[in-house]
Amino acid sequence: MNISEEIIKTSNYLKKGAVILYPTDTVWGLGCDATNADAVNKIFTIKRRRRSKSLLILLDEVEKLSLYLEHIPEIAWDLIEQSARPTTFIYKHVKNLPKNLIAQDGTIAIRIVKNEFCKRLISLFGKPIVSTSANVSGQPTPVLFNDIGEEIKSQVDYIVDTSVSPLEDVKPSTIVRFIDDYTFEIIRD
């Protein structure tokens, strides 16, 4: 299957509220429509993850941040532009996302993707996609598709063809939390 066909097929599954297993810009992940609370709940169930631990979302364009955030810190624009590797930013002032996706402290983690598969999938789908590692909470993050346990694979609604998007970075993203408009802290490098 070619990448365009796979993107269309995957987008159609997301529109139905499905949970997908897909190659992100870092590692293989579990994903769903980030605006669908029921789909988000399915991911928490599959991962056996406490609801108090939040998930992150992926966007295809930096301009779409304003659709999900009331306020974007001034320094965010420079940091996003200068990020050489995948970087997830934690923002305050969330809007237009279900409560079960927002952390208890009212924040959301967002990463702007650069790899072709994710970027095109999110663009076609038209909404952010949840991204979380494809493992049961507390277990090691699988780096390669073959490292993902059958327990995870058997519970998702769709598995993206492994040939359409070879992983480029193969490690979790850097995580940065914004404190205010000009201050931030690095949570994971």
C-alpha positions as CSV (number, residue, x, y, z in Angstrom):
1,M,0.0,0.0,0.0
2,N,1.4,3.5,-0.8
3,I,1.6,6.3,1.8
4,S,-1.4,8.2,0.3
5,E,-3.7,5.2,0.4
6,E,-2.6,4.4,4.0
7,I,-3.2,8.0,5.1
8,I,-6.8,8.0,3.7
9,K,-7.5,4.6,5.3
10,T,-6.1,5.7,8.7
11,S,-8.0,9.0,8.6
12,N,-11.3,7.1,7.9
13,Y,-10.6,5.0,11.0
14,L,-10.0,8.1,13.1
15,K,-13.2,9.7,11.9
16,K,-15.1,6.6,13.3
17,G,-13.6,7.1,16.8
18,A,-11.1,4.2,16.3
19,V,-7.8,3.8,18.2
20,I,-4.9,3.3,15.9
21,L,-1.3,2.0,16.3
22,Y,0.9,4.2,14.1
23,P,4.4,5.5,13.6
24,T,4.8,9.0,15.0
25,D,7.7,11.3,14.6
26,T,9.4,9.5,17.5
27,V,8.3,6.0,18.4
28,W,5.3,3.8,17.5
29,G,2.3,5.1,19.3
30,L,-1.4,4.7,20.1
31,G,-3.6,7.4,18.7
32,C,-7.1,8.6,18.2
33,D,-9.1,11.7,17.5
34,A,-8.0,14.1,20.2
35,T,-11.4,15.8,20.3
36,N,-13.3,12.5,20.9
37,A,-13.6,11.9,24.6
38,D,-14.8,8.3,24.1
39,A,-11.8,7.5,21.9
40,V,-9.4,9.1,24.5
41,N,-11.0,6.8,27.1
42,K,-10.3,3.8,25.0
43,I,-6.6,4.7,25.0
44,F,-6.5,5.0,28.8
45,T,-8.1,1.5,29.0
46,I,-5.7,-0.1,26.5
47,K,-2.7,1.4,28.3
48,R,-4.2,0.7,31.8
49,R,-3.1,4.2,32.5
50,R,-4.4,6.3,35.4
51,R,-6.7,9.0,34.2
52,S,-4.7,11.5,36.2
53,K,-1.7,11.0,33.8
54,S,-2.3,13.1,30.7
55,L,-1.7,12.3,27.1
56,L,-0.2,14.5,24.4
57,I,-1.5,15.6,21.1
58,L,0.1,16.1,17.7
59,L,-0.6,18.9,15.3
60,D,0.6,19.4,11.7
61,E,1.0,23.2,11.7
62,V,2.1,25.7,14.3
63,E,-0.7,28.0,13.2
64,K,-3.3,25.5,14.6
65,L,-2.1,26.0,18.2
66,S,-4.6,28.9,18.6
67,L,-7.5,26.5,17.9
68,Y,-6.6,24.6,21.2
69,L,-5.0,27.3,23.4
70,E,-6.4,30.5,24.7
71,H,-2.9,32.0,25.1
72,I,0.4,31.0,23.5
73,P,3.5,32.1,25.4
74,E,5.6,34.6,23.5
75,I,8.7,32.4,23.6
76,A,6.9,29.4,22.2
77,W,7.2,30.6,18.6
78,D,11.0,30.8,18.8
79,L,11.4,27.5,20.6
80,I,9.2,25.6,18.2
81,E,11.0,27.1,15.2
82,Q,14.5,26.3,16.7
83,S,13.7,22.7,17.8
84,A,15.9,20.4,15.8
85,R,14.4,17.2,17.1
86,P,10.8,16.4,18.1
87,T,9.9,18.5,21.1
88,T,6.6,18.4,23.0
89,F,5.6,21.6,24.7
90,I,3.3,21.8,27.7
91,Y,0.9,24.7,27.6
92,K,-1.7,26.3,29.9
93,H,-5.0,27.8,28.9
94,V,-6.5,24.9,26.9
95,K,-9.7,25.1,24.9
96,N,-11.7,22.9,22.5
97,L,-10.4,19.6,23.9
98,P,-12.2,17.1,26.0
99,K,-11.7,17.2,29.8
100,N,-10.2,13.7,29.9
101,L,-7.4,14.8,27.7
102,I,-6.4,17.8,29.8
103,A,-4.0,17.3,32.7
104,Q,-5.2,17.8,36.3
105,D,-3.3,21.1,36.4
106,G,-5.2,22.4,33.3
107,T,-2.3,21.9,30.8
108,I,-2.0,20.0,27.5
109,A,1.2,18.7,25.9
110,I,1.4,19.4,22.1
111,R,4.0,18.5,19.5
112,I,4.1,20.0,16.0
113,V,5.2,17.1,13.8
114,K,7.6,17.3,10.9
115,N,7.6,13.8,9.5
116,E,5.6,13.3,6.3
117,F,3.2,10.5,7.4
118,C,2.0,12.3,10.6
119,K,1.8,15.7,9.0
120,R,-0.2,14.5,6.1
121,L,-2.5,12.3,8.3
122,I,-3.3,15.2,10.6
123,S,-3.8,17.6,7.7
124,L,-6.3,15.2,6.0
125,F,-8.0,14.3,9.2
126,G,-8.4,18.0,10.1
127,K,-8.0,17.6,13.9
128,P,-5.2,16.8,16.4
129,I,-4.3,13.2,17.1
130,V,-3.5,11.8,20.5
131,S,0.0,10.3,20.8
132,T,1.2,8.0,23.5
133,S,3.7,5.2,23.6
134,A,2.4,1.8,22.5
135,N,2.8,0.0,25.8
136,V,1.0,-0.7,29.0
137,S,1.7,2.0,31.5
138,G,4.9,1.4,33.6
139,Q,6.4,-1.0,31.0
140,P,9.3,0.0,28.7
141,T,8.5,2.1,25.7
142,P,8.8,-0.1,22.6
143,V,11.2,1.4,20.1
144,L,10.4,-0.8,17.1
145,F,7.1,-2.2,15.9
146,N,8.3,-5.7,16.7
147,D,8.8,-4.6,20.3
148,I,5.1,-3.8,20.8
149,G,3.3,-6.5,22.8
150,E,0.4,-8.5,21.4
151,E,-1.7,-7.2,24.3
152,I,-1.6,-3.8,22.8
153,K,-1.8,-4.9,19.1
154,S,-4.9,-7.0,19.8
155,Q,-6.8,-4.1,21.4
156,V,-6.4,-1.4,18.7
157,D,-8.9,-0.9,15.9
158,Y,-6.3,-0.4,13.2
159,I,-2.6,-0.9,12.7
160,V,-0.9,1.3,10.2
161,D,1.1,-0.5,7.5
162,T,4.7,-0.7,8.9
163,S,6.2,0.1,5.5
164,V,4.7,3.5,4.9
165,S,6.7,5.6,7.5
166,P,10.1,4.4,8.7
167,L,10.9,5.9,12.1
168,E,13.5,8.6,11.9
169,D,14.3,9.6,15.5
170,V,13.4,6.4,17.5
171,K,13.3,7.9,20.9
172,P,10.8,9.9,23.0
173,S,10.6,13.6,22.4
174,T,12.1,16.4,24.4
175,I,9.5,17.8,26.8
176,V,9.4,21.5,27.7
177,R,7.0,23.2,30.1
178,F,6.1,26.9,29.7
179,I,6.1,28.8,33.1
180,D,5.0,32.1,31.6
181,D,5.4,34.1,28.4
182,Y,9.2,34.1,28.6
183,T,10.2,31.3,31.0
184,F,10.3,27.6,30.4
185,E,11.8,24.4,32.0
186,I,13.1,21.3,30.3
187,I,11.3,18.3,31.7
188,R,12.9,15.6,29.5
189,D,15.9,16.2,27.2
